[in-house]
Amino acid sequence: MPSHELPAREIPGEYGLPFIGPMKDRLSYFYSQGGELNYFTTRMEKYQSTVFRCNMPPGPFIARNPRVVCLLDAVSFQTLFDTSKVEKRDVLDGTYMPSTSFTGRYRACAYLDPSEPNHAILKSFYLSLLAKKHHKFIPLFRQAMSGLLSGLENELSTQGTSYFNDLSDSMSFEFVFRLLCDKSPSETNLGSDGPKSVDLWLFGQLAPLMTLGLKFVPNFLEDLVLHTFPIPFFLVKSDYNKIYDAFYESAGSFLDEAEKAGLKRDEACHNLVFLAGFNAYGGMKNVFPALIKWVGNGGADLHRRLAAEIRAAVKEKGVSLAALEKEMPLTKSVVYEVLRIEPSVPYQYGKAKQDFKFENHENSFMVKKGEMLFGYQPIATKDPRIFKDPDEFVADRFVGEGEKLLDYVFWSNGRETDDPTAKNKQCPAKDLVVMLCRLMLVDFFLKYDTFQLQTAKILLGSSVTFKSLTKSPRGPSIN
């Protein structure tokens, strides 16, 4: 149906009484309705709409204003990418913003709207930095992956199982630090504690948006501790200072260039820590276990197909950008499908800059200036109007004609077919993340034929434990 013919509809939903409504919705979101997915789907059914009003946690005491308009389909969700209509100032974490104490009293680039001068300076600098480092991506990551795979084999041989997440976190932090600082974090004051220190720093910022799921902790007690008062910075100050000092002492050339670009040296370093710790390491902490989980659960037939494609492409062109981009359609599709079905950043927010009209599949809606718009990506990227069998992992979904569906893959705060620029909020390392996921699969299936896993849901994403690895070609099983 043409856009102008869509019937207008008032946005359904309600916020309830002040304080009581947000408190009720917070308890429903975290506890009584069985989690966030059910919180949204029950309201979609109630209002017969993918667009509706509700409160988003953390609510009273912490949040400035918990009221949002939810956009839960592949059409309306894209409204959040239009920075001419929505403001991205201080909305990274939605209705709540951590204290700037966690970022050196500066607002990091991720919290800036593109209209703010420092956004263009910082984003352009990130894009330039990544462009200069592109020749290091493959060798550095493969070196880090070699250590990860050795760790998996050693633990399987000695313990019978291997917990992938810890090895992946160590590998990810090693890669990010070497890429940005040209040395291993073990050569700094961080030693081997980098991932642990960053995890504590991340938890301090994101705790009000989490639930720990600990059965021995009563819900009311967890709600009081996590969702009523923000975690004070002093609890993680020593860990953050160790991270900051390591980057300040090791990224001299980066900081020199930042000063030439007009940034204060300490501001540039705090932003570098945020880029490395929150954006890069934090993203990898989620996406790599998700990738291995979905591929592992895909079974031996998918493993056989991936191994055949990867080995043939590498035999022809080596492990190169050309091989990754042009010779591995199934591998590419698998990565996109993981990013679609389990996006690393599930939430997107934006505040209306003006009164404007937007649409979903059935209706048009009017939003008022100042209203907060919210999109929950794990529902929007499973839109049944766009994707066949949207809740199923379909490895070759994006092969051939399926590539047209990439317009509806939004994991990077933009469409997969768009490019990050200084004028938008799309992840500056979008293409790097996709490439690293492909590289991870390449290194797995160059060395192994298949593997078996045990998986579970944890605080941030998926828990992955290896139960066996079968070496290639026809090597002994490791279990």
C-alpha angles and dihedrals in degrees: 000000000000114000096244092056096059110116117245117244134184111244106258125220138066141239099211126216119334112277093356095064095048091044092051092048092047092054090046092049097050104028128358098050096047099252142321098297093058090042089063101035094053089054092047088055094044094052096031087227140103088215119065145131125260143137121269123210147281086050125164121039096009108041121073093214120350095195116113142164108231120222108194107165135073094255104047092038090068090065085080091066095058103094091182087070105027129050119222097194112137095339101113090110094032121231090003129060123193119234114275085234085087089062104039094272089296127114104239120230091259089064095049125097114230088245090066113093096229091056093067092044094050098039092048089049092052092049091048092048093052091048091053092049098046094106089060098052100087102038094044094047094046089051090052091045090054089061092047094052092047089052091051092051094046094050093045090051095048103030105023093236136048128210105224099194097067093046091046093050092051092046092048095050091045091052095046094047094047091047095052101032105027093232140075118266086233087071090062137061088275094070107172094332097087098104093045093050093048091047091056091047091050092048091052090058101039103036095102089060096050142076118206096209093217109162093204093057115079114236094238091054094049090046091052094049101040106027106032103055129023118247107259115241095230089073091067099024096108092050092049092048090054090052093045093048092050092054094041091054096040106039098058096137091050092050092046090056091045091056090051088053090057102263127129110250095236092045090052091050094049088051090048090053090050092048092048099038107031104026104030108026093030091052094046090049087065106031102048096055089045090052094051092043095055094041092046092050089048088078139220096309093058089045091052092051093047093047092050093049095044096046093048092049094047092047088055102039108006123234095317141136089254092055093046093049104037110021104045110060095154093048090050092048093050091055093049091048091053090050089049099047097039109020114194093227108042098180133066127179139184136166119228111252091197142354107290144157125243135174145218123193096287110024148024120235135194121225123192127230111273097024116132117237120204132191126193103206101198087066098038092053091050092057105152090209088065108027128048111225089004096183093053126087104240108185097199096039092119099042119116112333087008089076087080087071091066087090085075099050105100107168094122096056089264141049115297088236092057127084128228114250137170088260098057138052098237115133108272090215094049095122092041092056092052091048094049091051090053090047091052090055091045093055092045095051097040087061106028136042098203143339140200127226145188113214138186140166117263138175095286109025127303136352113220125191120180116224098177145357124201112208126224136266093031091303124158120287117252112217 
